[in-house]
Amino acid sequence: LRIRIDRLAEFGVPAADIEAFRRGYEVALKYWPARHNGKNYGGAVEHPDKFAAEVRRNIDSGFIEGPLHYKPYVVIPMGGIWKESKQKWRSVCDATKAGVNPASVHLGADYDMLPDVLGPLKPSTWMSGFDLTDVFCNWPYRPEHADLWCFYDPGTEQFYRYRYMAFGGCQSPSVQQHWARILRKIIN
């Protein structure tokens, strides 16, 4: 399913949502977080090859920008989870430790389950596919807010930033759920 941004209004998508998708999402903040220089830990340190491969994949996909030519104000510590049984790696931004999640307005999310999203689909849409691997990476940050999502890659000794919502942000599930509900209406 490919959705053209210029046609979203035809499907009843509110103008504010279209504008957020076009310009990027602001991180709704209660206050600007303090400077933080986080160090990677856990899986990101224990599996540097998997972490580096994920960084490269995200750069190639356009989800991450860098290397940056400056040291960011907020450097989020990165962790990671390696599931041996599935041979699956997941990088995790520790936005709580960096102070970004505590400074953010918690939008809340019901955490719709896959059957809730797919259940109402009509038979004519059963040939559609959903790839949830990079689910948050559909929703861009505004450039000035992407600087809240920077991290350090010890393999390259460079700083990078997420251009799209990252796994670990407290607002990411709410924005994803909101758009999943919009897409469910469009698909039907």
C-alpha positions in Angstrom: 0.0 0.0 0.0 1.5 3.3 -1.0 -0.3 6.5 0.0 0.3 9.7 -1.7 0.3 12.6 0.8 -1.5 14.9 -1.7 -4.4 12.5 -1.7 -4.9 12.0 2.0 -7.6 14.7 2.2 -9.7 12.7 -0.3 -9.9 9.9 2.3 -11.0 12.3 5.1 -7.7 12.6 6.9 -7.7 15.8 9.0 -5.6 18.7 7.7 -3.6 18.8 10.9 -2.5 15.1 10.4 -1.6 15.8 6.8 0.5 18.8 7.8 2.3 16.8 10.6 3.1 14.1 8.1 4.3 16.6 5.5 6.4 18.8 7.9 7.3 16.2 10.6 6.0 15.8 14.1 6.9 18.1 16.9 7.8 16.3 20.1 5.3 17.7 22.5 7.3 18.8 25.4 6.5 20.0 28.9 10.0 21.6 29.0 13.2 21.3 27.0 15.4 18.4 28.3 18.7 19.1 30.0 22.0 18.4 28.1 22.7 14.7 28.2 25.7 12.7 26.9 24.5 9.1 27.1 26.7 6.1 26.8 25.5 3.0 25.0 25.0 -0.1 27.2 23.6 -3.6 27.3 23.0 -5.2 23.9 24.5 -2.3 21.9 27.8 -3.0 23.7 27.5 -6.8 23.9 26.6 -7.1 20.2 28.5 -4.3 18.4 28.3 -6.0 15.0 24.5 -6.2 15.2 24.2 -2.6 16.4 26.5 -1.4 13.6 24.5 -3.4 11.0 21.2 -1.9 12.3 22.7 1.6 12.1 23.9 1.0 8.5 20.5 -0.4 7.5 18.7 2.6 9.0 21.0 5.0 7.3 20.5 3.2 4.0 16.7 3.3 4.5 16.8 7.1 5.3 15.6 6.7 8.8 18.8 7.9 10.4 20.9 10.9 9.3 24.6 11.3 9.8 27.3 11.4 10.6 26.6 14.7 12.1 29.1 17.5 11.9 28.5 18.6 15.5 28.1 17.1 19.0 24.3 17.0 19.7 22.8 18.7 22.8 21.1 15.4 23.8 22.9 12.1 23.1 20.5 9.2 23.9 22.1 6.1 25.3 21.4 3.1 23.0 20.6 -0.4 24.2 19.6 -3.4 22.2 17.8 -6.7 22.3 19.1 -9.8 20.5 16.5 -12.7 20.2 18.6 -15.7 19.3 15.6 -17.9 18.6 14.4 -15.5 15.9 17.8 -14.2 14.9 16.4 -10.7 15.4 18.0 -7.5 16.6 16.2 -4.5 17.9 17.9 -1.2 18.8 16.3 0.7 21.7 16.7 4.4 22.4 16.8 5.0 26.2 14.9 8.3 26.0 14.0 8.0 29.6 17.6 7.9 30.8 18.4 10.8 28.4 15.6 12.9 29.9 13.6 13.2 26.7 10.6 11.0 27.8 10.3 12.7 31.2 10.2 16.1 29.4 7.7 14.9 26.9 3.9 15.0 27.2 2.6 11.5 27.4 -0.1 11.2 24.7 -1.3 7.8 25.8 -2.0 4.8 23.6 -4.4 1.9 23.8 -1.9 -0.4 22.2 -4.2 -1.9 19.7 -3.4 -5.5 19.0 -2.9 -6.9 15.5 -6.3 -8.6 15.5 -7.9 -5.2 16.4 -6.3 -3.6 13.4 -6.7 -6.4 10.9 -10.1 -7.7 12.1 -12.3 -5.1 10.4 -10.5 -5.4 7.1 -12.8 -6.5 4.3 -12.0 -9.5 2.0 -11.1 -7.2 -0.8 -8.1 -5.9 1.2 -6.7 -9.3 2.3 -4.0 -9.1 -0.3 -2.6 -6.0 1.4 0.6 -6.5 3.4 1.7 -4.9 6.7 5.4 -4.8 7.5 5.8 -3.8 11.2 9.6 -4.1 11.2 10.1 -0.4 11.0 6.6 0.7 12.1 7.6 3.9 13.8 9.9 4.9 10.9 6.8 6.0 8.9 6.4 9.1 10.9 9.0 11.9 10.5 10.2 14.3 13.2 10.5 18.0 12.4 14.1 18.7 11.8 14.5 20.8 14.9 13.0 18.0 17.0 15.1 15.3 15.4 18.1 16.7 17.5 16.4 15.2 20.6 17.0 11.7 19.0 20.8 11.6 18.5 23.1 8.8 19.5 26.8 7.8 19.3 28.1 4.9 17.3 31.4 3.7 18.8 32.2 1.7 15.7 32.4 4.8 13.5 33.1 7.2 16.4 30.4 9.5 15.0 27.0 11.0 16.0 23.8 10.2 14.2 20.2 11.3 14.6 16.9 9.6 14.0 14.9 11.5 11.3 11.9 9.3 11.9 10.3 8.2 15.2 12.4 5.9 17.2 11.7 2.8 19.3 11.9 4.0 22.9 10.1 7.4 22.5 7.0 7.6 24.8 5.0 9.4 22.0 5.9 6.9 19.2 3.2 4.3 20.1 0.4 7.0 20.2 1.3 8.5 16.9 1.6 5.0 15.3 -1.8 4.0 16.7 -3.4 7.2 15.5 -2.1 6.6 11.9 -2.9 2.8 12.0 -6.6 3.8 12.7 -6.5 6.3 9.8 -5.0 3.7 7.5 -7.6 1.1 8.5 -10.3 3.5 7.3 -8.5 4.2 4.1 -7.9 0.6 3.3 -11.6 -0.2 3.8 
